[in-house]
Amino acid sequence: MFYLKRTTEYIFAVIGIVLFGSLCLGGFLLSGSIADHAGMKDLVDQFIRDENITDVTASQILTSFQQFFLYIGAVSLLCTLGGIFSIVRIRKSGSAGKLLIITAILGGIFTLLAGLFGSIAYLIAGITNVTKNKKIARQY
C-alpha cells in the first residue's frame, strides 16, 4: 500500500495542541486565582467607584471573570483532546482531517477568537490531511 508522509499534519496538529493546551492551562489558572488575589478585588472596587456603578458588586464581577476563564479553559481542553485524538487517527482514516477542521472552526468560535492561532494550525493540518487522502483515493 502507498503511504504519504504525514509530517505536515503532525507538526501543525502538535502546534495546535500546544496552543490550545496553553490557553487551557492559562484559563484554568486564571479562573482559580482571580478571586483569591487581593489586588484584583481592590482594582474592581476602584473601578466600581470611579464609574459610579451601583448595579453590581465587586464579587459579582470577579465571579463573572472566574466563569469566563473557566469556560475558556474548558473549551480549550476539548479542542486539545480533539487534536490529540486526531493525531492518533491521522494515518488510519480520513476522519482525522475532518475532525481537525471541525475542531478548528468550533474552537475558534467558542473560545471567542482567543484560540485563533490554534484554530489556524488545526485548519492547516485538517485541510492538508483531507487533500492527501483525496490524492491517495484518486491513485487507486
Salt bridges, closest charged atoms under 4 A:
GLU9 OE2 - ARG6 NH1 3.19
GLU9 OE1 - LYS132 NZ 3.37
ASP45 OD2 - LYS41 NZ 3.89
